[in-house]
Amino acid sequence: MIDWLLTIDRSIFLFINQGLANPVTDFIMPVITNDNFLRGLYGLLIMTVLILGRKRYLWAILFSIVVVALTDQTSASLIKPLVGRLRPCKVMEVHLLVNCGSGFSFPSSHAANLFGQALFWGLVFRRALWPGVVFAFLVGISRIFVGVHYPLDFLTGTVIGALEGAVMAWLYLYLYTRRKLPFTQIDPPAVK
C-alpha cells in the first residue's frame, strides 16, 4: 500500500515538476517560494495589522507568531527527522530551480507555515481566508515546481498547518470575545 502511494506521489511530482514546467513558472515559482520574500510579506502583514488595529490586535500578532513556531517545529523538528524522507532533488533528476537544501522532505514546512497563517488570519478576519488559502496553495505547489518537495509532502504540510492554525484561531477568538486578553476590552467611558 505504501509503495503504491509513493509511486503515485512520485508520478504526480514528475508531472508537475517536469511536465508543467515552462518559462512563466520557472520565473514565478522561485520568487514565491523564496524565504526572504515570504518573511517580507509576513512583516508587511504584521505592520498592517498593527497600523490598522493598534493595540487591539497585538494579541493576534502574538498568536500568529506562535502559529509559525508550532507549524515549523512540528514539521521541521518533529516529523522530518522521524520520517527521514529525502528530497526529490537528492534522489532523482529533477527540474531544480532553487538550492536543493540539506534537510528532509516530508512534510513541507513551507506548506505547514503558510496554511497555518492562512487559517489563523482567515478565521480571525473572515475576508482574509480565501486570499490566504490561495496564496498558501501557490507557495506549497511552488515547492513541487522548484523540485524540493513531493505532492504528499505538500498535502501533509497543508493538513498540519491548517489544523494548528485553526486551533490557535479558535483559542484566540475564544479569549478575545470573553475579554480575557489585555487591550481587547472595550475602553471605559471617559470620566466627566
N, C-alpha and C positions, 0 to 999 in steps of 0.2 A: 504494500500500500504506500509506504513512504517513498520507495523507489519510483513508483508511478507518479506520485505527486511532484517529486524533484525533477523527473523527466519533463513533465508538463511545464513546471516552473522555468526550466532551462529553455524549453522551446519558445515560451512566451517572451523570455528575456531576449533571445536571439531575434525574434520577430520585431520587437520594439527597438532594440539597440542597433541592429543592422538593417532590418527590413524597412523601418520607418525613418532611418537616418536621412537627412537632407541638409542643404546649406542653411536653411532657416533654423531648424532645431539644433544644428551644430553651433550656431551662433547664440541662440537664446538660452538653451539649457545650461551651459556652463555658467552663465551670468545668474540665472535664477537659483542655482544650487550653491553659489559662492557664499562661504561663511561670512565674509566681510559685508557683502550685500545684505544678507539676512540680518546680521547684527545692526546694520544701519537702519533697516526698516523697523526692527524691534525698538530701537532707540527713538525713532520718529513716532512710533505708536505710543510709547510711554510719554514722550514730551507732549503729544497732542492730548492725551488723556489728562495729564497734569494741568495743561493750559485751560482746557475746556471745563474740567471738573474741579480744579483746585484741590483742596484738602479732601473733598467729598469722596474722591476715588483713589486716594492714596492707598487704601487697603486693597483695592482691586489690583493695583500695580504690584503690591507685595505678594498677593496671592498668585498673580501671573508669574512672578519670579519663582515662586515655589513650584508652580506647574513645570517650568523649564527644568528646574533641578530634579523633580520627580521623574519626568519623562526621560531626561537624559541619563540619569543614574539607573533607572530601571532597564533601559535599552542597552546603554554602553557598558555599565559596570556590573550589572547583574546577569542579564540574559546572554549577551555576546560571549563572555568568557565561558559560560556554561555550555552553550551550543557549539561554539568554535567553528562556525561555517566560514570558509574562506570566500573572499570577494570573487566575483566572476572574472575580474581583470587579473587575478592571481592564478586562475586555473585553466583559462582558455583564451583564445584570441578574441578580443572584443574591439568594438569601435570606441576607444578610450579617449575622452575629451578633457579629462582632468587627471590630477595625480591619483594613482590607484589607492593610496592610503595604506597605513600599516595595520589597521585594526581589522576586526572580523566583520562579516556582512550582516548576519541575522540577529536582530531586526534592524531596520533603518532608523537611526537616531534622528535624522532629518525629518522623516515622516512622523515619528513619535512627537518630536518637539513642536512641529508646525501644526499637527492635528490637535495636540494638547492646547496650544494657544487659540486655534480656530474655535474649538468647542468652548473653552473658557470664556473668551471675549464674546463669542456668538450667543452664549446663553445669558451672559451679563447684559449685553447690548444686542438685542434681537436683530437689528439691522445689519450687524457685522457677521452674522452666521454664514450666509451663503458666500459673500466675498471671501471670508476667511477660509471656508472649506474649499472653494475653487482654487485659491492661492496655495493652500496646503497640498491639494492634489497635484498641482503643477510642480511644486517643489519635489514632492515624493516621486512622481513619474520621471522627473528630470534625473533622478539618481539612477534610473534604468537607462535612460538615453545616454548618460555620460559614461556608463559602463562599470559602476561600482556596486550596484545592488541588483538582486533578483526581484521579480514581482512579489514573491512570498515575503521577502524582507520588507518591502513597501507596505503590503497589506497588514502584516503583523505590527509594524510600527504605527500604522494608522489606528488599529484597534487599541493598542496600548495608550497612545496619545489621546484618543477620543475618550476613553474611559477615565483616565486620570484628569483630563481637562474638565470633563462633565462633573466628576465628583468634587473637584475644587470649586467649580462654579456653583454647584448646589450648596456647598459649605459656606462660601462667601455670601450668596444670596440669603441663606438662612440666617446668618449672623447679621447681615446688613439690614434686613427687613425687621428684625427683632431689636435693632438698635443696640447691639452688643459690641460694636466696634467704635472706638473713639473717632470723632469727626463725622460720624454718619448720622448723628442725632440732629433733629431739626433745631435750628438756632432758637433760643428762647426769645420771647418778645422783649423789646428794649424797655428798660426801666424808665418810667416817667417821673 
